[in-house]
Amino acid sequence: MAASTLPLITAYHPSAVLAWRADGPVTQGTFAAEALALAQQLPQGRYAINLCEDRYRFMLGLAAVCLRGQSNLLPASNAPAVVEALLQRYPESYVLNDSMAVASAGKIPARAPRIAADHVAAIAFTSGSTGEPQAHAKSWRVLMRTAQLARKVFLPDIDAVNVVATVPPQHMYGLETSVFFALAANCASHHAKPFFPADIRDALAAVPAPRLLISTPIHLRALMSSGIVLPPVQLIISATAPLTAELATQLEHALGAPVREIYGCTEAGSMASRRSCETDQWQLHPRMRISSQQDAVSISGAHLSEAITVADDVEISSARRFRLIGRNADMLKVAGKRASLSDLTQKLLAVPGVEDGILFLPDGAARPAALVVAPSLAESEILRALAPQVDAVFLPRPLRKVAQLPRNELGKLPYARLMELLAS
């Protein structure tokens, strides 16, 4: 019996818009034809390290790689050392970049090309913000179902949505919401990866309503500070780091659209959501359950082939609701007291004059250190402002001012870079 297959594009309509390039809309039919043509041009091998920066070319490359029977490797960074390590770890691999992900469309297929449902479409890597990046294989079936489930949660009553995302498609969050929303869930994605507020405005203006903005707290905070007026958006989705209720409220008031946060991980994709200005409780996606057994918390159901152990300290409210207290690796225990590094960092960021900052636990240390961007404040002033908000055993020592933090494209801070900066 032939292995089961799934279409490259769900509910395929050749004339429907799938993406927006700089020169205008791209239909599903044109995309399918270009993907088939590109699949014939790709090098031999088992793996393609997909480094395409342009979102459309990334999507085209990903599809062509899968149609060729190969798998996409999605590193959290395109740094030369990271790419070289992948080439060594996966000998039958090659690098796929923007200059290679180009093909002329042949005949528009009447039906969507199909891909084996269990084909390993992508191997995603964790960001390395808490240690060495870990690899997680994703089948075509899982990627399609994850996106379809999330789409029903966030936009259940809208037929077609145009997506602008500030996050890279190589990250699981960006892959699900800006690539597979288009392939599996009747959305159309803009090709760019806007960074600055003006770039975000221009990308949104380049697509018609209804618009969905996919972003992160670091981008959204900059957007609010800029005062730039955006075209109307239907919804804003945030992930990769906690979004404060204060920022979510400001965004909803300024943009006139709801702000939803995603709870997820590289292992499973999105699993839960909340409207951040209304509640601190997370609601699991439909057909998913959370449970605790022998001090281990797990989430199961829906698109997950097996239960996922939650790497966070959570307070379970019901089978489908929970409150996040902090990451297990994020929890500090000093002199019988407990605190979350994430919560301590939020208190640091709330100090007037602090533009950016983080608390983290250096190797072998008993108490946290802090790196802070605060041009107008002395280190002693920051500590004095922080002292009433934080138990003395958790006050950071050392606290060091820096010109800027080494954030990656997702706004995350790789641990190794923090240690380098602290030691410099």
SULHURA-V708500 format. One record per helix or strand of 3 or more residues. SS is the DSSP state (h for helix, s for strand). FROM is the first residue (numbers start at 0). TO is the last residue. If there is no record, write none. Layout:
<<SS | FROM | TO> <SS | FROM | TO>>
This chain:
<<s | 4 | 6> <s | 16 | 20> <s | 23 | 26> <h | 27 | 40> <s | 46 | 49> <h | 54 | 66> <s | 70 | 73> <h | 79 | 88> <s | 92 | 95> <s | 113 | 115> <s | 119 | 124> <s | 134 | 138> <h | 139 | 153> <s | 160 | 164> <h | 171 | 183> <s | 186 | 189> <h | 196 | 204> <s | 210 | 214> <h | 216 | 225> <s | 234 | 237> <h | 244 | 254> <s | 257 | 264> <s | 268 | 274> <s | 280 | 283> <s | 287 | 292> <s | 295 | 300> <s | 311 | 317> <s | 320 | 326> <h | 327 | 329> <s | 330 | 333> <s | 336 | 339> <h | 340 | 348> <s | 355 | 359> <s | 368 | 372> <h | 378 | 386> <h | 391 | 393> <s | 398 | 400> <h | 414 | 422>>
